[in-house]
Amino acid sequence: MKMLLSLIALLSAALLANTAPPTCYSRVLSLSKEITESFKELQTSKADSCVEMLPRLYLDIHNYCVLAKLRDFVAYPRCERVLEVSELKEKARSLYTIMISYCRRDLVFLTDDCSTLENPILPPIEPSIIES
């Protein structure tokens, strides 16, 4: 009987550990990745001149310049007629709000090099991927 109670307690603890709420940092990180991926998909899927003129949107939440980048993207006056752009702007606005209000004390900016957001340095591709 003790063994059964111990097993139930262990499984309950494991279940609770997996359902822990996200931290501010994890929420900001996941939302920034989601926005960056959505922007890449939008750039490749839409052949609209409006989409081509959008400012680049590479987000690094460890770079202080990301706040200005988000502000500029949300304030971009064109492309209201493209639904995907409006949705992306809404996500960017949400991320900006989270960063400046809810998580402002939890985030640590490691750099303020704005040029890296314009021309990101991507990690090198592993040779095994190239050869395949």
C-alpha positions, 0 to 999 in steps of 0.5 A, spaced: 500 500 500 505 504 501 508 503 494 502 504 491 501 511 495 509 513 493 508 511 486 501 516 485 505 521 489 511 521 484 506 521 478 502 527 481 509 531 482 511 529 475 505 531 472 505 538 476 512 539 473 510 538 466 504 543 467 508 549 470 506 556 467 511 559 463 515 564 465 516 571 462 522 570 459 520 563 456 513 567 454 517 572 450 522 567 447 517 563 444 513 569 442 519 572 438 521 566 435 513 565 433 513 572 430 520 571 426 518 564 423 511 567 421 515 573 418 519 568 414 513 564 412 510 571 410 516 573 406 516 567 402 509 566 401 506 572 399 508 576 392 505 582 394 509 588 393 507 591 400 509 585 403 516 586 400 517 593 403 516 591 410 521 592 414 526 586 416 523 583 422 529 579 426 528 579 433 533 577 438 530 579 445 537 579 448 538 585 444 535 592 447 534 595 440 529 589 439 524 594 443 525 600 437 524 594 432 518 592 434 515 599 435 517 601 428 514 594 425 508 596 428 507 603 426 509 601 419 503 605 415 502 600 409 499 593 408 493 594 412 489 590 407 493 584 408 490 580 413 497 576 415 501 582 416 495 585 420 496 579 425 503 579 425 503 586 427 498 584 433 503 579 435 509 584 435 504 589 439 503 584 444 510 582 445 512 589 445 507 590 451 509 584 454 516 586 454 515 593 457 510 592 462 509 585 465 516 582 464 520 589 464 524 587 470 525 580 468 529 581 462 536 582 461 539 585 455 546 583 453 547 587 447 544 594 444 547 593 437 542 594 432 546 592 426 545 585 428 538 585 428 538 588 421 543 583 419 543 577 423 549 573 424 546 566 423 549 559 427 553 555 422 550 549 418 553 543 420 557 539 415 552 533 416 546 537 414 550 540 408 552 533 405 545 530 406 
